[in-house]
Amino acid sequence: KLLNKGLSLSEISKITGKSRCYLRGLAYKRNIELESRPKKVTLEYRAIILMLAARGFHRKCIAERLCISTGSVEQVISSVPELVARRKRMKYESKRRRYKLQILKSVEANPQAIKQDIRNACPNAFYWLYRNEKEWLNKTMPLALKPSPPRKMQLK
């Protein structure tokens, strides 16, 4: 209600005890235009930001194109749950592809390596895939070898 009355974020912050960033995010989620001093992120800019973000542009590119900060772009994008979910999924898939490639390259570079060697060569990739793609990891890893006892040295 206070945002709709046209009060400044500072005044509302003093009344409610909430931070200005929280209030700004709330205004974006409810499509309330704010009266900010350097008036940059208007409803028109917000629509452009959301359109570019939906097309897959990086937030830094959007910010440079509109001459605003990446934080402002991030705040607008974060106000739309569908975009947030899409970005999370894209980050997950990117990490999965990158880590799978690391494991495959390590296995290819060391054909005689055992599972422990691969795990030591790229631990981040191994443990991430172990948590998230265990079936693929077990198929890709070298087969476990039965340990053989060390030979005894014979004295002459």
C-alpha positions, -999 to +999 in steps of 0.1 A: +000+000+000+028+023+009+045+017-025+013+025-043+010+058-024+042+070-041+063+074-009+101+071-014+119+038-006+137+055+023+105+067+039+089+032+035+120+016+049+119+038+080+082+030+085+084-008+079+119-015+091+126-034+058+156-027+036+153-006+004+166-035-017+138-058-003+112-031-009+125-026-045+123-063-052+088-064-038+078-035-061+092-053-091+073-085-083+040-065-080+047-044-111+048-011-092+068+017-108+092+034-083+101+070-082+138+067-079+161+098-083+182+087-112+152+072-129+167+043-149+147+012-145+112+022-157+085-003-167+097+001-203+133-009-193+119-037-172+101-051-202+132-049-223+153-066-196+128-094-193+126-099-230+164-100-234+168-123-204+141-147-219+161-148-251+191-159-232+212-127-231+237-125-202+229-100-175+262-082-181+253-077-218+218-065-209+233-040-184+258-026-209+231-023-236+208-003-213+236+016-195+225+004-160+242-018-134+242-056-135+227-055-100+196-037-113+193-062-141+197-091-117+171-077-094+145-074-123+153-109-135+151-124-100+115-110-097+103-135-123+102-171-110+102-187-144+134-170-155+151-179-122+141-216-127+153-215-163+186-200-153+191-226-126+184-254-150+208-239-176+236-236-150+230-272-139+232-285-175+263-265-182+281-278-152+270-314-160+284-311-196+317-295-184+323-321-157+314-350-180+339-337-205+366-335-179+361-371-168+360-383-204+392-365-212+409-379-181+398-414-189+410-410-225+443-395-215+450-423-190+436-456-203+454-477-177+442-455-148+420-468-121+390-451-106+410-436-078+434-420-103+405-404-122+390-392-089+423-376-079+429-360-113+396-341-113+380-343-078+354-315-083+340-332-114+341-366-098+322-357-067+296-335-084+288-363-109+288-388-080+261-368-063+241-359-094+249-384-122+260-415-104+247-440-130+266-422-159+298-420-137+297-457-129+293-466-166+322-443-176+347-452-149+373-480-155+363-514-142+375-522-107+405-545-107+410-571-080+439-561-059+469-584-060+492-588-029+527-574-032+554-599-042+577-611-015+613-604-020+635-635-021+668-634-004+698-652-020 
